[in-house]
Amino acid sequence: MRKRNFIVYTIFLLISIVSMIVSRIGQHMAAGLLLFIGAIALYCYYFWISKSMVDLRALLSLFWIGGEGVAALQLSKLQTEWTTTTWICFTGFYLMFLIGYEVMVVFLKKHKTKKKKVYNRAKISSCVMFGIILIAVGSLISFITEVIRLGYVPILSEETHAYSNFHVTGLHYFTVTCMMVHALTLIYVMNRKSKMEKVDIVILILCNAMALLVAVACISKFQLLLTVALPAIIYLRMKKNLNYRKIFLWGAIGVGAVALLFTFMIIRRNYGEGYLNDIFEMKNQNLPMAIQYPYMYIANNYANFNCMTEQLTEHSWGLRMLFPVFALTGLKFVVPELIAFPVYITKTELNTLTIIYDAFYDFGVIGVFLFGIILGIVCAYMTKAIKKSKNPITYLFYGQMAMYLFLSFFSTWFSVPTTWFWFAVTAFLYFIVEKGARRKALEK
């Protein structure tokens, strides 16, 4: 296995080097196509060895390298030729992730885990139901409070950046936990063996309706994506003996539904086609907006990273990635200098970043490589944990990690306070199941 993996790493490295050379001579289409084909091949390889459509290595392969391939097409005037540092970081992060993952797999094989814990399945369901109700009601109350404090509902507002301004400090973290309700509902349903009571069905319908209402009312595309994709990832990880024809069919329907909702949200955000054309600055202005929007949604994040490698004059030595600590503790208000770092982007309106942006900002290429190794180690451990643990909340941890790799081209994630707040909420739910379902089972 290790020899085969080494061959895969070598082939990918060669693909990346050839893509850089081809791009440097102006053949951007060829460079992008080569990377995109490589991404699909890598996804297929990791799907083949893991037998999972949502294997963490497979997801990072498809969406990080695939996104890089899309960005390498250079279809916008905002994009410039990537620096050598940019190419090294894009390639090195992925390779270091795989190496970290492999090292952790070897370590876990040598160190056997303890005996499996015993759980009471009925008590697990009760604990998960409690979590669903708590999060759905808490999210709705937080949302209503924000509406009262701010005086408007984003979906009903005529402001272009209605959601961007829809934040009450501290409270908004609870509002956006609505995205967990559908995933927890799936876990609840798949964990149960007995038939659900009518009252349970009614509660689940109400809670899911409340969560969806909050996500749609906020007109946050990301919240909507999490609301739909997180349960899908968890289902694909939990379900055995998948019917891949049905999966692809439902996947196509799901993508179509999300695309329609995204279009609706763009309209509700008052983003006119002329406005978006001015923002995107595509080389071919005649490209349909249906192509321009998703292209720039992915590609400009890589361009922003390249912009940083060109303009950054001083590293922040850990302060960028410590931002969640400063935000969640309130230190950013007491000592604003801690977060007073310029963000290097191509355009003010296009301010999304890649998963490695802050790692480079803090420590340069070494920071990117170390981040890749650590992330690979954590993902390998998490993959092992869901196979050994009977606590179903581990799937919620896994689903979130999968989402961050799925959207690795979009945000720094691990230096975003909301990410760590969600992890904290998930840890709280895990603790509830451990202390409720496991203790009761042992007493019995």
C-alpha positions in Angstrom: 0.0 0.0 0.0 2.7 2.5 1.0 4.6 1.8 -2.3 1.5 2.3 -4.3 0.8 5.6 -2.4 4.4 6.7 -3.1 3.8 6.2 -6.8 0.5 8.2 -6.7 2.3 11.1 -4.9 5.1 11.1 -7.5 2.6 11.1 -10.4 0.7 14.0 -8.9 3.9 15.9 -8.3 4.8 15.5 -11.9 1.3 16.6 -13.0 1.7 19.8 -10.9 5.2 20.6 -12.3 4.0 20.1 -15.9 0.9 22.2 -15.2 3.1 25.0 -13.9 5.4 24.9 -16.9 2.5 24.8 -19.4 0.8 27.7 -17.6 4.0 29.8 -17.7 4.1 29.5 -21.5 0.6 30.8 -21.6 -1.3 27.6 -22.2 -3.7 28.1 -19.3 -6.5 25.9 -20.7 -4.1 23.0 -20.9 -2.7 23.6 -17.4 -6.2 23.7 -15.9 -7.4 20.7 -17.8 -4.4 18.6 -16.7 -5.0 19.5 -13.0 -8.7 18.8 -13.3 -8.1 15.4 -14.8 -5.6 14.7 -12.1 -8.2 15.7 -9.4 -10.7 13.2 -10.8 -8.2 10.4 -11.0 -7.0 11.0 -7.4 -10.6 11.0 -6.2 -11.3 7.7 -8.0 -8.1 6.2 -6.5 -9.0 7.1 -2.9 -12.6 6.1 -3.5 -11.3 2.7 -4.7 -9.1 2.0 -1.7 -11.6 3.4 0.9 -14.9 2.3 -0.7 -16.3 5.6 0.5 -17.6 8.4 -1.7 -16.8 10.9 1.1 -13.4 9.7 2.1 -11.5 12.8 3.3 -8.5 12.2 1.0 -10.9 11.8 -1.9 -12.8 15.0 -1.1 -9.6 17.1 -0.8 -8.3 15.6 -4.0 -11.4 16.4 -6.0 -12.1 19.9 -4.6 -8.7 21.3 -3.8 -6.9 20.1 -6.9 -10.0 20.4 -9.0 -10.5 23.9 -7.8 -6.9 24.7 -8.6 -7.5 23.4 -12.1 -10.5 25.6 -12.5 -8.5 28.6 -11.3 -5.6 27.8 -13.5 -7.8 28.5 -16.6 -7.3 32.2 -15.9 -10.6 33.3 -17.3 -10.8 36.6 -15.4 -8.7 39.8 -15.9 -8.3 39.9 -12.1 -6.1 36.8 -12.2 -2.4 37.1 -12.8 0.3 34.4 -13.5 0.9 32.4 -10.3 4.2 32.9 -8.5 6.5 29.9 -7.9 5.6 30.2 -4.2 1.9 29.8 -5.0 2.5 26.7 -7.0 4.7 25.2 -4.2 2.0 26.0 -1.6 -0.9 24.6 -3.6 1.0 21.4 -4.4 2.9 21.1 -1.1 -0.2 21.5 1.1 -1.9 18.6 -0.6 1.1 16.3 -0.5 1.8 17.1 3.2 -1.8 16.3 4.0 -1.5 12.9 2.4 1.8 12.2 4.2 0.3 13.3 7.5 -2.6 11.0 6.9 -0.4 8.1 6.0 1.8 8.6 9.1 -1.2 8.6 11.4 -2.6 5.4 9.7 0.6 3.6 10.4 0.7 4.9 14.0 -2.9 3.8 14.7 -2.2 0.3 13.3 0.7 -0.1 15.8 -1.3 1.1 18.7 -4.5 -0.8 19.2 -7.5 1.0 20.7 -9.1 0.1 24.0 -12.2 -2.2 24.2 -15.3 -0.7 22.6 -17.7 1.1 24.9 -21.2 -0.1 25.5 -24.2 2.2 24.7 -28.0 1.9 25.0 -29.4 2.6 21.6 -32.7 3.9 22.9 -30.9 6.3 25.2 -28.7 7.5 22.3 -31.9 8.4 20.4 -33.3 10.3 23.3 -30.0 12.2 23.7 -29.9 13.1 20.0 -33.5 14.2 20.0 -32.7 16.5 23.0 -29.9 18.0 20.9 -32.1 18.5 17.9 -34.8 20.4 20.0 -32.2 22.4 21.9 -30.4 23.6 18.7 -33.5 24.2 16.6 -35.2 26.3 19.3 -32.0 28.0 20.4 -31.2 29.0 16.8 -34.7 30.3 16.1 -34.7 32.4 19.3 -31.3 33.8 18.5 -32.5 34.7 14.9 -35.7 36.4 16.2 -33.6 38.3 18.8 -31.2 39.5 16.0 -34.2 40.6 13.8 -35.6 42.6 16.8 -32.2 44.2 17.5 -31.3 44.9 13.9 -34.7 45.8 12.7 -34.9 43.7 9.5 -35.0 40.2 8.0 -32.3 39.7 5.4 -34.5 37.9 2.9 -37.0 40.8 3.0 -34.4 43.5 2.8 -33.6 45.5 -0.3 -30.0 46.0 0.8 -27.3 44.3 -1.4 -25.3 43.1 1.6 -28.2 42.4 4.0 -26.8 39.2 5.4 -23.2 40.5 5.7 -24.5 43.1 8.2 -26.9 40.8 9.9 -24.8 40.0 13.0 -25.3 40.7 16.7 -21.9 40.0 18.3 -21.8 36.7 20.1 -25.5 35.9 19.4 -25.0 35.1 15.7 -23.0 32.0 16.5 -26.1 30.4 18.0 -28.2 31.5 15.0 -26.1 29.7 12.5 -26.1 26.4 14.4 -29.4 25.8 12.6 -27.3 23.9 10.0 -26.8 21.0 12.4 -30.5 20.2 12.8 -30.9 18.3 9.6 -27.7 16.3 10.1 -28.7 15.4 13.6 -32.2 14.4 12.4 -30.5 12.0 9.9 -28.3 10.5 12.6 -31.4 10.1 14.8 -33.4 8.3 12.1 -30.5 6.0 11.1 -29.7 5.2 14.7 -33.2 4.1 15.5 -34.2 0.5 15.1 -37.8 0.7 16.3 -40.6 2.6 14.7 -40.9 6.2 15.5 -43.8 7.5 17.6 -46.1 10.1 16.0 -45.0 12.7 18.5 -41.3 12.2 17.5 -42.2 12.7 13.9 -44.1 15.9 14.6 -41.2 17.2 16.7 -38.7 16.4 14.0 -40.8 18.1 11.3 -41.2 21.2 13.4 -37.5 21.4 14.3 -36.3 20.9 10.7 -38.8 23.5 9.5 -37.5 26.0 12.0 -33.9 25.3 11.0 -34.6 25.6 7.3 -36.6 28.8 7.9 -33.6 30.4 9.6 -31.2 29.3 6.9 -33.4 30.7 4.1 -34.4 33.9 5.9 -30.7 34.7 6.4 -30.1 34.3 2.6 -26.7 32.8 3.3 -25.6 30.6 0.5 -23.1 28.9 2.7 -25.6 28.2 5.4 -27.9 26.7 2.9 -25.1 24.6 1.4 -24.2 23.2 4.9 -27.9 22.5 5.6 -28.1 20.3 2.5 -24.6 18.9 2.1 -23.8 18.0 5.8 -26.7 15.4 6.0 -25.7 14.1 2.6 -22.1 13.5 3.6 -23.1 11.8 6.9 -25.6 9.6 5.0 -22.9 8.5 2.6 -20.6 7.7 5.5 -23.1 5.9 7.7 -25.0 4.0 5.0 -23.8 0.5 4.0 -24.3 -1.1 0.6 -25.1 2.1 -1.3 -26.9 2.0 -4.6 -24.7 4.3 -6.6 -27.2 4.7 -9.4 -29.7 6.1 -7.0 -27.0 8.2 -5.3 -26.0 9.9 -8.5 -29.7 10.4 -9.5 -30.5 12.0 -6.1 -27.3 13.9 -6.2 -28.1 15.4 -9.6 -31.6 16.4 -8.3 -30.0 17.9 -5.1 -27.5 19.9 -7.1 -30.3 21.2 -9.3 -32.4 22.2 -6.3 -29.5 23.9 -4.6 -28.6 25.8 -7.8 -32.2 27.1 -8.0 -32.1 28.2 -4.4 -28.7 29.9 -4.9 -30.1 31.7 -7.9 -33.1 32.8 -5.8 -30.7 34.0 -3.1 -28.6 36.0 -5.5 -31.8 37.7 -6.8 -32.9 38.4 -3.2 -29.4 39.8 -2.4 -30.1 42.3 -5.3 -27.0 41.2 -7.3 -27.9 42.3 -10.8 -26.1 40.8 -13.8 -24.5 44.2 -14.7 -23.2 44.5 -11.1 -21.7 41.0 -11.2 -20.2 41.5 -14.7 -18.4 44.6 -13.4 -17.1 42.7 -10.4 -15.9 39.5 -12.1 -14.1 41.3 -15.1 -14.2 38.2 -17.2 -12.0 38.2 -20.3 -15.0 36.9 -22.3 -17.9 39.1 -21.2 -20.3 37.0 -23.2 -20.0 34.0 -20.9 -23.4 33.2 -19.3 -23.7 34.3 -15.6 -24.4 30.6 -14.8 -20.8 30.0 -15.7 -19.2 33.2 -14.5 -20.6 33.0 -11.0 -19.5 29.5 -10.0 -16.2 30.1 -11.8 -15.3 33.2 -9.8 -16.8 31.6 -6.6 -14.0 29.0 -6.9 -11.2 30.6 -8.9 -10.8 34.0 -7.2 -9.9 32.4 -3.9 -6.8 31.0 -5.5 -6.1 34.4 -7.1 -6.4 36.0 -3.6 -3.8 33.6 -2.3 -1.5 34.4 -5.2 -2.1 38.1 -4.6 -0.8 37.6 -1.0 2.4 35.8 -2.1 3.1 38.8 -4.4 2.4 41.5 -1.8 3.0 40.2 1.7 6.0 41.9 3.3 5.8 40.5 6.9 4.4 37.3 8.4 2.0 37.5 11.4 3.7 34.6 13.3 0.5 32.8 14.5 -1.8 35.8 15.2 -3.9 35.2 12.1 -4.7 31.6 13.0 -5.3 32.6 16.7 -8.1 34.9 15.6 -10.8 32.5 16.9 -9.3 32.9 20.4 -9.3 36.6 20.1 -12.9 36.7 18.8 -14.5 34.1 21.1 -12.9 35.6 24.2 -13.6 39.2 23.2 -9.9 40.1 23.1 -10.2 41.6 19.7 -12.3 44.4 21.2 -9.9 45.0 24.0 -6.7 44.8 22.0 -7.7 45.5 18.3 -4.0 45.5 17.3 -4.1 41.7 17.5 -6.2 41.5 14.4 -5.0 44.6 12.6 -3.5 42.8 9.5 -4.3 43.8 5.9 -6.0 41.2 3.8 -4.5 40.9 0.3 -7.2 40.3 -2.2 -7.8 41.1 -5.9 -11.0 43.1 -5.3 -12.9 44.2 -2.2 -16.1 42.5 -3.2 -14.3 39.1 -3.7 -13.0 38.5 -0.3 -13.2 34.7 0.2 -9.9 32.9 0.8 -8.5 29.4 0.6 -8.0 27.0 3.5 -4.2 27.7 3.6 -4.3 31.5 3.4 -3.7 32.2 7.1 -1.2 29.4 7.4 1.0 31.2 4.8 0.2 34.6 6.3 1.5 33.4 9.6 4.6 31.3 8.7 5.0 31.2 4.9 5.6 28.0 3.0 6.7 26.1 6.2 3.4 27.1 7.8 1.4 25.7 4.9 3.3 22.4 5.0 2.9 22.0 8.7 -0.8 22.8 8.5 -1.2 20.2 5.8 0.6 17.5 7.9 -1.5 18.3 11.1 -4.7 18.4 9.1 -3.9 15.0 7.6 -3.1 13.5 11.0 -6.4 14.8 12.4 -8.4 13.5 9.4 -6.8 10.0 9.7 -7.7 9.8 13.4 -11.2 11.0 12.7 -11.7 8.3 10.0 -10.5 5.7 12.5 -12.8 7.1 15.2 -16.0 6.7 13.3 -15.2 3.1 12.6 -14.5 2.3 16.2 -16.9 4.5 18.2 -20.6 3.7 18.7 -21.3 7.3 19.6 -23.1 8.6 16.5 -22.1 12.2 17.1 -18.7 11.2 15.7 -20.4 11.4 12.3 -21.2 15.0 12.9 -17.6 15.7 13.6 -16.7 13.8 10.4 -19.3 15.6 8.4 -18.0 19.0 9.4 -14.4 18.1 8.6 -15.6 16.7 5.2 -17.4 20.0 4.5 -14.2 22.0 5.2 -12.2 19.9 2.8 -15.1 20.0 0.2 -14.9 23.8 0.4 -11.2 24.0 1.0 -11.0 26.5 -1.9 -13.5 28.9 -0.2 -12.3 29.8 3.3 -9.6 29.5 5.9 -12.0 27.5 8.1 -9.7 26.7 11.0 -9.1 30.4 11.8 -12.8 31.2 11.6 -14.5 31.5 15.0 -17.7 29.9 13.8 -15.9 26.7 12.9 -14.6 26.3 16.5 -18.0 27.2 17.9 -19.6 24.4 15.8 -16.9 22.0 17.0 -17.6 23.1 20.6 -21.4 22.5 20.1 -20.7 19.1 18.6 -18.4 18.2 21.5 -21.2 19.2 23.9 -23.6 16.9 22.0 -21.0 14.1 22.1 -20.6 14.6 25.9 -24.4 14.4 26.3 -24.5 11.0 24.5 -21.5 9.7 26.4 -22.9 10.7 29.8 -26.5 9.8 29.0 -26.6 6.7 26.8 -23.3 5.1 28.0 -23.8 5.6 31.7 -27.4 4.2 31.6 -26.2 1.2 29.6 -23.5 0.4 32.2 -26.0 0.8 35.1 -28.3 -1.6 33.3 
